[in-house]
Amino acid sequence: MTDRFAAQIADWTSKAEARQTEVLHQAVRLLVEEVTRPENAGGHMPVLTGNLRNSVAVSTTGPVTYSFKTKKFRDPSDAVNNAIAGIEVGKVAYVGFRAPYAHKREADHAFARLAAQRWPQLAVEATKRSGGR
């Protein structure tokens, strides 16, 4: 009887940890969507060529750094999704921009600050999308 109960607890714990990870990953995806949403789509990001938007990056090893060598950034979707998949519950993850002029656009348009302020709502939305209440 004790072994069966222990197995049930272990199973429940495993499922709970998997769900936490799923919700976290979904919330970070929503944050990236929010921070890169163009002004003409209800967001705060200015989009002229899409280069700033394409310079978004997610990191688990430290803050995202500028790239002065890269002039034109490609669609970051695969890299962002791969980085998000590596985020662990309880660990720090960073969302930032590699374009060297990102801080100037942020000062004028506040796309990162306003997205960060929405983190609690994004976490709730991620929970709902993952089958929670």
C-alpha positions as CSV (number, residue, x, y, z in Angstrom):
1,M,0.0,0.0,0.0
2,T,2.8,2.4,0.9
3,D,4.6,1.7,-2.4
4,R,1.5,2.4,-4.4
5,F,0.9,5.7,-2.5
6,A,4.5,6.7,-3.1
7,A,4.2,5.9,-6.8
8,Q,1.0,8.1,-7.0
9,I,2.8,11.0,-5.3
10,A,5.8,10.6,-7.6
11,D,3.5,10.6,-10.6
12,W,1.6,13.7,-9.4
13,T,4.9,15.5,-8.8
14,S,6.2,14.7,-12.2
15,K,3.0,15.9,-13.9
16,A,3.0,19.1,-11.8
17,E,6.6,19.9,-12.7
18,A,5.9,19.3,-16.4
19,R,2.8,21.6,-16.2
20,Q,4.9,24.3,-14.5
21,T,7.4,24.1,-17.3
22,E,4.7,24.1,-20.0
23,V,3.1,27.2,-18.5
24,L,6.5,29.0,-18.1
25,H,7.4,28.3,-21.7
26,Q,4.0,29.5,-22.9
27,A,4.3,32.7,-20.8
28,V,7.7,33.5,-22.2
29,R,6.4,32.9,-25.8
30,L,3.6,35.3,-25.0
31,L,6.1,37.8,-23.6
32,V,8.1,37.7,-26.8
33,E,4.9,38.1,-28.9
34,E,4.0,41.1,-26.7
35,V,7.3,42.8,-26.9
36,T,7.6,42.4,-30.7
37,R,4.0,43.3,-31.5
38,P,4.0,46.2,-34.0
39,E,2.3,49.5,-33.3
40,N,0.0,48.9,-36.2
41,A,-1.2,45.7,-34.6
42,G,-1.9,47.2,-31.2
43,G,1.6,46.8,-29.8
44,H,4.3,49.4,-29.0
45,M,7.2,48.3,-31.3
46,P,8.0,50.6,-34.2
47,V,8.5,48.7,-37.4
48,L,10.1,50.2,-40.4
49,T,12.1,47.4,-41.9
50,G,11.5,44.7,-39.2
51,N,15.2,44.5,-38.4
52,L,14.7,45.5,-34.7
53,R,11.8,43.1,-34.4
54,N,14.0,40.3,-35.9
55,S,16.8,41.1,-33.5
56,V,14.8,39.7,-30.5
57,A,16.6,36.9,-28.6
58,V,16.0,34.7,-25.6
59,S,18.9,33.6,-23.4
60,T,19.4,31.4,-20.4
61,T,23.1,32.1,-20.0
62,G,23.0,35.9,-19.5
63,P,21.6,39.1,-20.8
64,V,21.2,39.4,-24.6
65,T,24.0,41.4,-26.0
66,Y,24.1,43.8,-29.0
67,S,25.6,42.7,-32.3
68,F,27.5,45.5,-34.0
69,K,28.6,43.2,-36.8
70,T,25.1,42.0,-37.9
71,K,23.5,44.6,-40.1
72,K,20.3,42.6,-41.1
73,F,18.8,40.2,-38.6
74,R,16.9,37.1,-39.9
75,D,13.6,35.7,-38.6
76,P,14.5,34.6,-35.0
77,S,11.6,32.2,-34.5
78,D,13.5,29.0,-34.4
79,A,16.3,30.3,-32.2
80,V,13.8,31.9,-29.8
81,N,11.7,28.7,-29.6
82,N,14.8,26.6,-29.0
83,A,16.0,29.0,-26.3
84,I,12.6,28.9,-24.6
85,A,12.6,25.1,-24.7
86,G,15.8,25.3,-22.6
87,I,14.3,27.5,-19.8
88,E,13.9,25.7,-16.5
89,V,11.5,26.6,-13.7
90,G,13.3,28.6,-11.1
91,K,16.1,29.7,-13.4
92,V,16.6,33.1,-14.9
93,A,15.8,33.7,-18.6
94,Y,16.5,36.9,-20.5
95,V,14.6,38.5,-23.4
96,G,16.4,41.3,-25.3
97,F,17.4,42.7,-28.6
98,R,20.6,42.3,-30.5
99,A,20.2,45.5,-32.7
100,P,22.5,48.1,-31.2
101,Y,19.9,50.8,-31.6
102,A,17.3,48.9,-29.6
103,H,17.8,50.9,-26.4
104,K,17.1,54.2,-28.3
105,R,13.8,52.8,-29.8
106,E,12.9,51.5,-26.3
107,A,13.4,55.0,-24.8
108,D,11.0,56.4,-27.4
109,H,8.4,53.7,-27.5
110,A,8.7,51.7,-24.3
111,F,7.9,48.3,-26.0
112,A,10.0,46.3,-23.5
113,R,8.9,48.1,-20.4
114,L,5.2,47.9,-21.3
115,A,5.5,44.2,-22.2
116,A,7.3,43.5,-18.9
117,Q,4.5,45.2,-17.0
118,R,2.1,42.7,-18.5
119,W,3.9,39.7,-17.2
120,P,1.3,38.8,-14.6
121,Q,-1.5,38.9,-17.2
122,L,0.7,36.9,-19.7
123,A,1.3,34.2,-17.0
124,V,-2.5,34.0,-16.4
125,E,-3.1,33.7,-20.1
126,A,-0.4,31.0,-20.4
127,T,-2.1,29.0,-17.6
128,K,-5.4,29.2,-19.4
129,R,-3.9,28.2,-22.7
130,S,-2.3,25.2,-21.0
131,G,-5.6,23.9,-19.8
132,G,-5.6,25.6,-16.4
133,R,-8.1,28.0,-14.8
